[in-house]
Amino acid sequence: MAAIPLAEGDLRWVFPDLVEVDPVLVVLRLAASRVERLAGHLGGPGTALVFDHLPGAPYAGLSARAEIDELAFDVHVSLPRDPHRNVLRSPPPWQVEGEISVRCDAIRDCGRHEIETVESAHGTPLDAANGVLAVAGWLFDRGTTEPRGSWRRRDVLSRHR
């Protein structure tokens, strides 16, 4: 999977029938800016919106992350999946998800533990872009109002076996 910056990819990988690119791109750039501001506030690295693209595939997701130490704030938009076969299907709707997570702190690291999540489904590309912007705003608000250490304390799986 290749991470391709928003400016270097094709929005039609995510929104196959997109006609008017500019309005969607304007909103997605605002969302990317919010995630970058959150990364700056945290003092850690941030990934502005990138396409999660499998070379040769006609589709991709979009994601952004702000992180510091074991704490991560993610937003992701993807094509819908067939719930019975777990394969991608044609949109709409587009799935927009936000997640605040911490790295597993057990002896056997299982990956990330979700602390808070939001998700929504959207019927148009512009609506999905606005959903990404809303999640980026939610992440910024949560990441700038909660003390960094509070997220680990809320991890119900902390030190699990």
N, C-alpha and C positions, 0 to 999 in steps of 0.2 A: 504494500500500500504506500503510495507516494503522497506526501503533504505538499500541495501546490498552493501558493499564496493566492488570495482572492483575485488580485489584479492580473495574475498570469493564467487563470483557468477560464472555463466556460460555464456560465450560469446554467446553460442548457443541460449540463451533466446532472444537475439537481432538479431543474425545472424544464423538462424536455420540450414543452410547447410554448415556452416564454417568447413573447413578441416584443414587449417593451422592457428592455433590459435596464435602462437608466433609473426608473423609480425604485426598482428592487435593489439595485446596486447602491443607491443613496442610503436606503434604510440599513442595508447590511454593513456599509462603512460606518454608520453611526453605532451599530452594535459592536463592531470590531473596536471602535474607539473606547467604548465603555469597558470592554474586557482589558484593553491595554491600560486604561486608567486604574483599574482594579489591580493589575499586576504592578504598576508603579506604586500604588498605595501599600501593597504588601511587601514591596522591596524584592520581589522575586521575578523569575522569568515569566513572560507571557507569550502566548501564541495568538496573534490576531487570527481572524477567520481564514481558514485554509480549507481547500477541497481535500477530502479523504478519497483519493482516486486510485483505483486499481488500473495500472496501465493496460490499455486496450479495451477497457470496459466502457460502455456508453453512458454510464451513470456514476455519480459520486455523492457523498454526503458533504456537509459543511460543519466544521467544528472550530471552537476556540477554547483556550485554557489560560487561566492565571493560576500560578502556584507558588508556594513557598514551603520549604522543608517537606513535610509529609501531607500538607493540606492542598487540595486542588478544587478549583471552581471551573466547571465545564458547561458549555452550551453546544448543542448538536442538533442539526436538522437532517432528516433522512427521508428517503422514499419509504412508502409503506411496505409492510411485509404481509404475505398471506399467512394468517394465523394457523392454518392447518398444515402447511408444508414448510413454513419458515423460509420462504423465498421472496425476493423482491417482486413487487407488482407495480403496475403503472399508477401514478398519482392522478388525481388527489385521493386521499389527503396526504399532506406532508406531516411528518412527526417532528415536533420540536421538543427537546428535552433539556432540562437544566439539572445539574447535580453538584452538590458540595460533598466532598469525600475526603477521607484520611487514609493514609497507607496503613495496611495491616501491621500491627506491632507484636504479633505472636511469633513464637519461635519458628514455626513453619508459615512463612508469609503466603497468604492466599490472594494477595492483590490489594484492592481498594475496598473500603467499607463506606457505603452510602450513609450520609448523615441527614441530608435534606434533598428532596427532588421535586421537580415540577415537570409536567408534560402537557402537551396540547396537540390537537390535530387541526390542520388548516387546509381550506379548500382552494386557495389561489396562491400563486407565488408571492404576491405583495402581502397577503395576509400572513403567509409563513415567515416572510422577512420581518414583518412587524412582530410576530411571535418571538423571533430570535432577538429582536431589540428589547422586547419586554423581559425575556429571560436574562439578557445581559444586564438590564437595569436591576432586576431582582438579585442577581449575583453581586453586582456592585454594592447594592444596599446592604445585603447580608455580610459581605466581606469587609465593609467599612464600619459597620456598627457592632459586630460581635468581636470580642477579644479573640485573638488567634488561638489561645490555649483552650477556649471553651469548646471548640469543635472536637478535640480529642476526648474531653470529659463526657461528651454526648455519644461517644462510640460504644454502643451496647455490646459489640463483639470484641472490644479491646481485651487483649491477652487471652483470646479463646484458644482452645486446644486444637 
